[in-house]
Amino acid sequence: MPGTNLTRDEAQQRARLLATHAYEIELDLSGAPEPETGTFRSVTTVRFDAAEAGAATFIDLVAPTVHEVVLNGTALDPAEVFADSRIALPSLAAGANELRVVADCAYTNTGEGLHRFTDPVDRQTYLYTQFEVPDARRVFACFEQPDLKATFRFTVTAPQGWTVISNAPLADGAEKPTGTLWEFATTQPLSTYVTALIAGPYHSVHSSWDGDGRSVPLGLYCRPSLAEHLDAEAIFAVTRQGFDWFQEKFDHPYPFEKYDQLFVPEFNAGAMENAGAVTIRDQYVFRSKVTDAAYETRAETILHELAHMWFGDLVTMEWWNDLWLNESFATYTSIACQAHAPGSRWPHAWTTFANSMKTWAYRQDQLPSTHPVMAEIRDLDDVLVNFDGITYAKGASVLKQLVAYVGQDEFFRGVQTYFKRHAWGNTRLSDLLTALEETSGRDLRAWSAAWLETAGINVLRPEIETGADSTITSFAVRQEAPTLPPGATTSVSGEQGTRLGTLRPHRIAIGCYTLEDGRLVRTDRIELDVDGERTEVAELAGRARPDVILLNDDDLSYAKVRLDPESLAQVTRHLGDFAESLPRALCWASAWDMTRDGELATRDYLELVLSGIGKESDIGVVQSLQRQVKLALELYAAPDWREKGLARWTEAALEQLRAAAPGGDHQLAWARAFAATARTESQLDLVQGLLDATETIEGLTIDTELRWALLERLAATGRAGEEEIEAELARDRTSAGERHAATARAARPTAEAKAAAWASVVESDTLPNAAQEAVIGGFVQTGQRELLAPYTERYFAALKDVWESRSHEMAQQIAIGLYPALQVSPETLEATDAWLASAEPTAALRRLVTESRAGVERALRAQKADAAAGRGERR
């Protein structure tokens, strides 16, 4: 929306002038169930101090209509003071000021502000707010920046029979009202973006966490249509584990009076850390069988948001430059809790991190948009596209490296000091580093400069010399700083250019593995600091060379790791034979990175995976490999070999499916992998047979979600049409069923289906966020490149208008999802470059398109490497 940006300079000026104290917010949601009611009444009273008499500022509000603006008892004309999402506030009083704003704000269907959803099962309406980054202003007038904290007191009028949940309990400990007025207690000082309201006839389950001399009420909420699937005790168990572990590690009481977790529909992210009222996407209420990897991911999300109650809500970043620290800390501590908390179900959590989140970080860090972990955030547009693999995954990797550098006990003692010193305040990175320096005795300025203030990934390679008897005569670790992509932001100062990255200090472990009885077992481990271009490792000299030498064992640092030729040969033969899951994951990740870099041909990567995946016990790794192989075959394989590779993979997937233990996670994962690429008539006959129950595989339950996966493949290959889709939807007339049906319709291989899908997304703006995402997912089918080719020109013709006319979430879905990534050709690069040169896009849109362009460029390089391998050429 034009006029909704806020610059860092404006925020700093406003923070110097104002000290905010309290908001009183009255919302009338009584008309929400009526679809023709597009707005709700919002009344905001805010009390704040101003540093100087007569100064002027503004308060933020996105609303169709403003009825009243009263500043210190004086009515201001809304027509004069309200424009471009701001209300001008002239002539402030020195010291105390009071502002009252009465407005009509709008419900949304985009997952931003106050989202409204009607459940097709019960036809009831459900509301929830999503305010990060700048969308509290869509619900009430506010100073929308994280460092202007205040208390909040919400009063809500809701339909009879509804439940309303907010950050605080009901006022005065009152029971749930029997009428329609809900009055909540005053919160602690909060940033606007972590306030929340959730309202509707939600189903709930309640429990408590008892510890530290107190009892914290716990609540779980979901729509009644999902209630039978809500595994409340499992969710409560993870939540209590988090409370126990974080209370011990943070040494600070849980900051709020209650802890509710609300599973809400059509949520854009995984979850949101609203203080005491966390919203979570309701796909985490599993209505069909999923693998343990899905439960692990859900647990990490639960723990991530719980960690934010301290790091983010109790102590909050001053400005969005430190978004990375907010998200990275929650990511690191959630995974550490899974890995180390007593009785954890997922002690292998760092394996999952190495093989999923870290690969996300490596990908992001090699894009032209790469940036330092501590990014330069000039305005809201910058931060809106910065929820990326560097902010989350690289940042968490760097924190893991910091923990190895200062020591885990010293790290958490520093965190404890930080919480005690800055509770209910706002901080910068330097505040945390100061506390860590005090507890560790380390000078972290050089560490911060190298790791947080520069961009790019280092490569670590072993240099080994051996004697005639295979004794190691010398060993060193060589560190490389690859050339950064053209245009990359290379430092927090915003410097750009093509140049070498930074050599960094790394705390790593070197693992020595020996093949014993068919298993690769670690026989030695050396932990050391690597710094500069070359680091000698004298401890290994004079030892017999092991079968595999693995740099960055235990995944302590953030770096691309390469194997020496002998280790690579052994890993190629025995990757599935590592006794432990983490070194397997590290080698799998290295192989995937080499494939993306064109150092390992796609056909060779396929054979490597097929040789080891059957021995892989970790289901999360198996599913990651399945996704990566599919991606490699579809984008990185030489076009003239692609179909052969896909056929080989699909046949192998069917073999694994038939061989998997009945009813187990591996069987389900292979069923989905097979269905995703089934292509021959006999394979598609099996897919059809499984769907209509004329074929069975022992132990494989064809439940609701698997039925849709099978049908979507049949639709994409032309074996199912509208009649079959509608029949399946009749079996599953739920919001999830409607999304699946939209995907299946858009996936059909006809010009008419593609035109209808395109029109519904690009030429109309009426689809809700989840429906738009579903249509885009069906529209883009890798086996339909020729059918999709004409849409390259249409994409570039429509993109700028879409970006300027839609909300950020909706526009970003289109900009990324409909980019012609499947058209891997120089012509796509040329079309992109021509558009970038002529369209004058905003910095945020330019970034998204440039990232997509980089994917095509990488695919071209990988295809060239794969074609060379097919000709028997050395790479």
N, C-alpha and C positions, 0 to 999 in steps of 0.2 A: 504494500500500500504506500503510495507516495506520501512523503511528509512524516513518516513514522520513525525516522532514524534519530539517533542520539549519539553525539560524539563524546569521546573521552574528555576533551577539553571542556565541553559544556557541563558534563557531570562533575568534573573537578571544581569548576567555578561555582556550581550550585552547592556542592558539599562545603566549600569554604564559607558560603553565606548562611547556610541553614543548619539547624539541628532539629531533626524531627522527633516527636515524642509519642503521639498517640493518634490512632485512627479509630473512628466509630463508623461502621459501615452497615447500612440497612438495605437489604435486597428483597424485592417482592417477586418471588418465583411462582406465584399461584397460577399464572397463565401458562406455565411451561407445557402441560400436557396437550394444549391446543396447537396443532401444527401451524395454524394461520397466525399465531402470536409470535412475531419475530423478535420482540424486544422485551426487556424487563426493567423495572424501575430500580435505579441505584442512587442511594443517598450517602454521601461521604462527608464526614466531619473530620478534619485533620488539624491537630495542634502542633505548632512548630515555633522555634525561635529563629529570628533573623539577626545577623551580626551588625547591621547598620540600618538606621532609619532612612526611609525613602528609596531603598534599593528595590529593584525589580527582578523577578524570576518567572518561572513557569512551573505548572504541574501537568502531568501527563494524563491523557484520557483519549481512548478511541471509542467513539460513541456516535450513533446516528443523530442524536438530539441532546442538547444541553438546555435545561429549563431554567436553572437558577445557579448563579455564582455569587456568593456572599462572602466578602473578605473583611474581617474585623467589623461586622455589622453593616457594612456598606454593600449594597447590591451593585454588581457589575453587569453590563449588558452582554449576554452570551454571544450575540452576533458580532460584538466588537472584540471580545477577548478570546473566543474559541476558534482555532483554525489549525489545520495540519497536526492533529492529535495533541495539541497543547492548549492549555488555558493560561493566558498571560496574567501575571499577578503584579500589578504596579504598586508602588508606594507602600512597601511593607513597613510595619512598625518595628522599632528596635526592641529586641526581646520577644515577648510572647505575641503570637499571631494565631487566629482561628479562621479556617476556611470551610465553607459548606458548599457542596456541589450536588445538584440534583440533575440526573440525566436519565435518558433511556439508552441502555446498552443492549447489544445484540447477541442473541444465541448464535453459536457457530456449528458447523458440521465438518470442521477442518482439524479438530483436535487442538485448537488454540483458544485461549480465553475460556469461556463457559460453553463446553461442548454438550450438545443435546442429541440424544439417541433414542429411537423407539425400537423396542425389542419385537421382532415379528412373531415371537412365540406368545407373549401375553399382551402385546400391544400397549405396554406401559412405557412411560418416558423415564429416562435416566440421565442425570446431569453429573458432570464433574468439571473441575477447573484444571487447566494446565497453563502455568504462568512463566516458566523459564523459556526464553530469556526475558522478553519485555511485554508479557501479555496480561499481567494483573491490571494494567490500564484499560483492558477491554471489559473489565467488570466493575472497577471503581477508580475514581481519580486518585492518583498517587504520584509520589516522587520516585520514579521507576529506575532506581539504581541501587546496587547492593549495599553501599556504604551509608545510606540514609535509613538506618533501622528505626523501628518504632514498635510500640505495642499495638495490638489489633483486637477490637471487640466487634464480633459479627452478630447481627440480628437478622433472621431470615423468616419470611413468610412463605410457607410451602403448602402444597395441596394436602388435604386431609389424608392421613394414612401413610404419608411419606416419612422417611428417615433422613435426617440431615446430619452430616458429620463435618467438623472443622478441625482446626489445629488444637483448640482447647476443648475441655469438657464443657458441658452445659453450665451455665452460671449457677453459682451457689450449690453445686453438686446436685441440681434438680434431676428428677427422673425424666425420661422421655415424655414430652408434652402430649397430652391427649388432643390438643387442638392443632392449630396451624402455625403458631409462633414459636420459633426456636431462638433462644437467647443464650449465647455462648459466653463463657468467662473470658477475661482479658488474657491475652497471650504474653509470653515473655517478649523482649525486643527481637524482632525478626526483620529480615529483608523481605521486600514485597514478593519476590519470586518464589518463596517457599511457603506463602500462605495458601490456603485451599478451602474449597467447599465442594462437597459431594452430596447429592440429593436425589432421592427417588425411593421407590418401594424395594430397596435392597434387602437381600437375605443376609443374616449375620450369625456369626459364631463367636463366643467370647471365652477368654481364659485369662491367665495372668503370668507374669514373671515375678518370682519371689527371690529376692537376694539383696545383699547390701543393706539389710535392715528395712526394706520397703517392698511393697507389692505394686507392680506397674500393670494396670489393666491392658490386655491385648484384645484386639478385635479383628476379625476377618469379615469382609463383605464381598458379595458378588450378586449378580442378578439371580432371581429365583430359578430361571431356566437353566442355570449352571449349577445350582445348589447340590444336585445329586453327585456331581463330579468334584466338588470341593473337598480335597483331602486335608481337612483342617489340622488334624493331629500331626501330620508330616510337616506342614508349614509352621505350626507352632514349635515343633521340635527344633527346626533350623533356627527359628527366631530366638528361642531361649538359648541355644548354643551361642549365638551371636552376642546376646546380652551378657552371658557369662564371660566370654573371651574378651570382649571389648571393655567391659567394666574393669577387668584385671589389667589389660594392657594400657588403657587410657588413664586409669586411676582417677576417674572423674565420674560422678553419678550421672546416670541417664538424665538428660536435661529437661525432659518434658513430663507432663502429668499422665499421659497415656500413650499407647502406640497402636494405631490402627493401620491395617493394610487392606487396601480396597482394590479389587480386581475389576477394572472398568473397561467398557467396550471402545473399540476404534481408537486405541491409544497409539500415538505416533512413535513413542520410544519404548524402551523396555520397562522403565519405571521412573518415578520422580520423587525426590526426597522431601516432599512437603513435611514441615515439622509436625511430628506426631500423627500424621495422616498421609501415609505413603500411598500413591496411586501406582498400580501395576497393570500391565496389559493383560486382559483376561484370557488370552491364549495360553497363559501359564496355569489356567485351570484345565487340566488335560481331560478331554472328553473321550479320547480313544487311547489305545496303548501307545506309549512312547518308550524310547530307550532310556537307560539310566543317564545318558549324556544330557537329556533334556531336564531331568531332575537336578542334575549337577548345575546346569546353567541357571535354572530357576533359583536354586539355593544361593548361587553367587550373586544373583540380582537382589535377592532378599537381604543378604549380608551387606552388599554394596550400599543399599539405601539406608540400612541401619547404621552403618559407619558414618554416613553423612549427618546423622543427628548430632554428632560431635563435630566432625570436620566438614563444615559447610553451613550448618544451621546454628550451632552454638558459637563457633568461630567462623566468620565468613570473609571471603575475599573482598578486598577493597574495590577492585575493578576486575573486569573479565580477562585481563592479562593472566591472572592466576586461576582461570577455569581449569587449566591442565592439572594444577595441584589439587584442586577440589576433587576432580574425577579420578586422577591417578592414585591419590591416597585411598579413596574408597575402593578402587579396584585392587590395589596392592593388599590392603588389610582384609578385604573380603576373601581373597584367595589364600592369604596366609592363615586366616581363620579356618577355612576348609582343610588346609593341609596340616595344621598343627593343633587344632582344638581337640581336647580329649574326646574320644568316641566318635570323631567325625566319620561320616560315610564316604568321604572323598579325600583320603590322605594323598592321592595322586594328583591333586588339583594343579600343581605346578606343571605336570605333564600336559594337562589340557591347556594351560596358559601358553606353554611353549609352542604347541601345535595349532593354536587357533588365534588367540589375541596377538601373539607376537608376529605371526605371519601377516596379520592386518597392519601392524606397525611397520614392518619391513616394506610392505607394498606402499603404504602412504608416504614413507620417508624417501621413496625413490621417484615420486611424482614431481612435476615442475612446481607444484604448490607446496612442496616441503617447506617446513619452517622450523625455527627452534622450538623446543618444548615450551619455553616461555614465550608465547607468540606475541607479536605486536598487534594489539587490538585497538584500533583507532576509533571504532564506532560499533554500533549494534550490528550493522551488516557484516562486519568482520567476524563477530563472535557466532553469528547464526550459522555460518558454514564451517565453524571450527570444532564441532563435535566429531572429531575424526580419530584416526588411528594413532596419531601422535599425542593428542590430548589425553586419550584413555590408555592405549596399550604401550606406546613408547614411554609415556610418562610413568606408568606403573613399572615398566622394565628398568627405567632409570632409578626409581625409588628402590627397587630390589637391589640394584647395584650400590646405591647409597647405604642400604642396610648392611651389605657385605663389606663396604668400605669403613663404616664407623662401628659396626657390631650391632646385633639385634637388640641386646639389652640397652645399650647406649642410645639407640634410635628411639626406643619406646620411652626411656626416661626423658629424652628431649621432647617428645610429643606430650608427655604429661606436664612438663614445665610450660609448654606452649598453651595447652588448654587452661591451666590455672592462671596464666598471665593475661590471657586475651579473651576469657569467657564473655560472651554476649557482645564482643567487639568485632572489628574488621581489621584484617592484617594484609601484609604483603609477604612474598616469599622470604624476604630477609628476616622476618620475625621468626619463622620456623628454623632457618639456618642458624640464626643466633642461638636459639635454644639447643640445637644439635651440637654446635661448637662447644657450648658450655658442658654438655654431658659427655662428649666424646673426646674433647681435647684436640680435635682435628680442625685445621683451617680449611673451611669449605668454600672460600672465595674462588680459588683456582678450579676446584671441582665444579662449582656452579657455572663458571665461565665456559668450561669445556663441554659440560653435559647439557646445560639448560639454555645456553645463550647462543648456540651454534646448531646448524642443521646437518643432516646426513648420517649415514651409517658407516662405521669402520668395518673392514674385512680383516679377519685374523687367519693367518696361514702358518702351519708348522714348517720349519726348516730342519730337516733331519739328515745327519750323516751317520753311517754305520760302517763298522769294520767288516772284514771277511767272515767273521763268525756271528754276524748280525748283532753285535754289541753296539749300542749307541755311543758314538764318539763325540758328537755335539748335537745340541738341540736348542733352537731359538723360536720365539714367536715373532713373526713379522706382521706389523700392523700397516694397513693401507688406508688412505683417505681418498676415496674415489672422487672423480669430478662430479660436482653437483649439476643437476639439470639446468639448462638455460632458463634464466628468469627466476630461479629459486631465491627465496628470501634466506640469506645465509647467516644473518645475525639478528638479534633483537633490535638493532638500530634501524632495521628495514633495508639494509644493503642488499642489492641484487646483483646477479651476474653468474657467469660460468667460471668456476675456479675449484681448486681442490678443497675438500672438506677439512675437518680438524682431526688431528691425532689426539686421542684422549687417554687418560689413565683408566685402566680396567683392572678390577679385581676379578680374577677368573680361577677356575680349577681346571687342571689337566687330568683327564682320566685315562688310565692304561687298562686295556681290556684284552683278555686271553680266551681263546676258544677252548673250553673244557667240556667234554662229553656233549658236544653239539650246542653248547650255550656260551655266549660271550659274557664273561664275568669280569667285573672290575677287580683288578689285583693291586692297584695302587692309585693314589690320588694326591696331587700336589696343588696347593693353593698359593697363589702369588699375585703380585702387582705387575701388570704389563703397562709400560709407558714408553712413548716414543716409537720410532720406526722399527726397532729391533730389540728384543729382550731375551738375553741368554737365560737358559734354565739349566743351571749346572747340576741340579739334583738328578737329572735323567742321564747324564753322561756316565758311562761305565756299566749301565744296566743292559740286560738283554732286551732287544726290541720286542714289545708286545704286538699282538696281532692288529689291534686298533688303538690309535692314539686320538683322543677326542678333546679338542680345545673347548673351553667354556662348558665343561662338564658341570652338571647341576644347574646350568643356565643362570649363572650369577650375573652376567653382564649382558649388554645389548650390543650385539655385533653379528655380522654375517660370518659364519665359520666355514672354512674349507678343510677337506681332508687331504693328507698326502696320498700319493698314488697307491701305496701298499694298503693303507687303511681303507681307501675307497674301494679297492678290489675286494677286500674282506667284507666290507659293509654291503657291497652289491650282492655278494653271495649269501650273507648271513644277517641282513638287517633285521629280519624277524626273530633272530636268535638271541638278542640282548636279554639278559635275565631280568632287567628292570625296565620299566616303561619310559622313564625320562630320557635316557640316552637314545632309545629308539625314536622317541618324538623329536629329539634334536637332529638326528640323522635324517628322519623323514622331512623335517623342515628345511634342512640344508639342501636336500635333493629337490624339493619344490622350488626353493629360491634359485637354484642352478637352472631349473627348467624355465622359470620366468626370465632369467637373464640370458637365455640362449646358450648356456654352457653345457646343458644336458638336453638332448633331443627329446621331444615329446614321446616318440616311440620307445626310446630307452627308459624314460620315466615310467611309461606304462608297464614295461616289462619288469622294472624294479618293483613297482607296487604289486604286480601280480605275483612276484616271487615271494613277497613277504607279508602281504596283507592277511593271508589265511592264518598266519601265526600270531597276528596282532590281537592281544587280549583286551586292550583298552578300547571300549566301544566308541568313545569320543574321538580317538585317533582314527579308527576305522571310518567313521562318518566324515571326518575331515578329508581323509584320503579319497573317499568316494566323490566328494564335491570337487576336489582339486583335479582328479583324473578327468572328470566330465568337462570341467572348464578347460583343461589343457587340450583335450581332444577337439573341443568345439572352437577354440580360438588360436591355439599355438601349434596345432598339427598342420603339416603341409596340406593344402587343399586337396591334392590328388591322392593323398593317403588317408585323409580324415575318415572316410566312410569305412575303410578297412580297419582302422584303429577302433572306431566306435563299435564295429561288429565284433572285434576281438574282446573288447571290454564287456559288451552286453552278454556275449556267450559266457564269459568268465563269471559275471554277476549271477547268471542263472545257475551255473554250476555251484557257486558258493551258496546261493539260496537253497538249492536242493540238499546240500551237504550240511547246512547249519543245524544246530540242535533245535528240535521242535519247540516252539513257544518262546525262544530266547530273544535277547536284544539283537544279536547278530542276524538272526533270521529276518526280523523286521527291517533292519537296516538294508539287508541285501534285497528284500522284496521291493523296497522303495527305489534302490539304485537300479534294479532291473527294470522296473516300470518306467523310470525316467528316460531310458534310452532304448526301450524295446522298439524294433524296427522291421524285422522280417515278418512275413505273414504268419508263420508258425508262432513267433514270439508274441505277436499281437493277438493271435487266437488264444494263447495262454492268458494274456491280460484280460481278454473278454471272458474267458472261461472262469477265471478267478472272481471276476465281478458278478457274473450271473450264477455262480456256484455249480457250474458244470465241471469245473476243475477244482481240485483241492491239493494243498500241500500240507502234510501232517504238521499240526501245531500252529499253522498260520491262520490267525483270525482276521477275516476281512471285515474290519469294523468301519465306522463312519468315515474317519479321516483317510484310511487306506482305500476305501471305495472311491473317494474323490480323486485320490492320486491316480488310480487306475483309469477312471473315466477321463480325467484331464489329458492323459496320454492318448487315449483312444480318440478324443476330440481333436487333438493336435495333429494326429496322423490321418484324419478323415474317416475314422471308423465309427465315430459317434457324432450325432448332430443335435439339433434343438429338441427333438422328441426324447432322446435319451437323457439329455441334460435336465429337461423339465421333469422327467420321471424321477431322477435322482433327487432333485430339489424337493419334490413332493414327499420323499422319504425323510428329508432333513430340512424342514422349513424353519431354519434358524438363521441368525445373522452370519454365522460361519458358513452355513450352506449357501446363503445368497452370495457370499464372496467367492466361494468355489465355483458356483454356477457362472458368475461373471467372468472368472478366469477361463473356464472351459469354453464359453461362448467366444471370447476374444481369441482363443487359441486355434479355432477352426481354420483350416488351410484354404480359405476362400477369400477372394477380393472383397466380397460383400461383408464378411465378418470383420475383416481388417478395417474397412471403411467405417463400419458402425462403431467399432471400438475407438478408432481415432476421433471420430466426431464426438463421442461421449466424453472424452477426456480433454481434447484440445479446443474443439469448437463450441463446447458447452462448459459451464462451470457449476453445474448443479450436483455433481456426484459428491458424496461424502468422502472423507480422506481414505477410509479403508476400502471403499468400493473403487475409487480411482486407482489405488495401488493394485488391487486385484485385477482390474482390466489391463493395466500396463503389464503386469506379470504374464497375462495370457497372450497379449499382443506380440510380445517379443519371444519368438520361438526360433531356436537355432537351426531347425530344419527347414525354415521358410525364408531363407535369405533373398531369393529372387522375388518372392511376393512382397517382401518388406522394402526392397531397394527403392521404389519410388518415393518412400516416405522420408528419405534423407533430405531432399529438397524442401519438402513440406515442413520438416522439423525446423530447419533454419529460417524458413519464411515466417513461422509462427512464434518462435521462441521468445523474442524480445517482448512482444505484446503479452504473451503469457506471463513472463516474469514481472512485468509492470502492473498487471491487472489482477493477479492472484495473490493470496496470502503466501508467506514464505514457505510453509510446509508443502502446500499444494504445488507451488511453482517448482520447488526443488525436486519433488517426485517426478515431474514431467521433464525437467532439464536433464536429470540423470537417467531416468528410466527409458526415455524415448530417444536418447542419443543413439545414432546408428552404429553402435559398437560392434555389431555382427558384420558390418560391411568393411572387412579388413582389407583396405586397399589404399594406394597412394591417392586415389581420387577422393576418398573420405577425408584424408588429411588436408588436401587442397581445399575442399569445400569448407572445412572447419576454419582453416586459415583465412579464407576469403571473408567468412562471416565475422571472425574476430577483428579483422582489419576494417570492416565497413560498419558494423552494427553499433560500435561504441557501447558495449555492455558495461554494467556496473562491475566493480571489482569482484563482488561475490559471484555474479553470474559468469564472469570471465574465468574465475577460478574453477567452477564446476565444469565448464566446457573444456577448459585446458586439461583438466584431469582426465576427462573422458577421451580426449584426443590422445593423451599419453598412453592409454590402454590400447588403442589401435596401433600406435607406433611400436609398442612393445610386442604386440601380437605379430606384426610384420617381421620383426627381428627373429622372434621365436620360430615362425613358420620357415624362414630362410634357413635357420639352423637345423630344423627337422628335415627339410628337403635335402640339405647337404649330407645329413646322416643317411638318408635313404639312398644317396648316390655313393655312399661309402667314403665320403670325404672327411678328413680330420677337421675338427672345429677348434 
